[in-house]
Every structure is written in C-alpha cells, then in structure tokens.
Amino acid sequence: MPVRLQRKARKNKIKAAQRKVAIKRLMFMPVIKCLDVEAMRKSFADAASTA
C-alpha cells in the first residue's frame, strides 16, 4: 500500500477515535450517590424563609 494511503487511513482512524472521545465527554454524567434528599429539602426551605 502506498505511503499516502497509509497516512490517510491513520488520520481517519485518529479522527474517528477523537470523535468518539468527544461524544463520550459530552454525554458524561457524574454518578450521584449518598444523596440526602431530606437535608436538601430542609436547606431549600431555610433559604426560602431567610430570603
């Protein structure tokens, strides 16, 4: 295979990999764990009463 085609194939693979990584980065959502819902509601109620 000529060198030009090898370079083109390598660039295409790199571009596809970068696109996959970018999509994963944009779709990433951090895992929410150990969330105390009652404490959050209380803090919102406290903030509303002081404002």
PyMOL commands that set and color helices and strands:
alter all, ss='L'
color gray80, all
select helices_A, chain A and resi 3-27+37-50
alter helices_A, ss='H'
color red, helices_A
deselect
rebuild
show_as cartoon
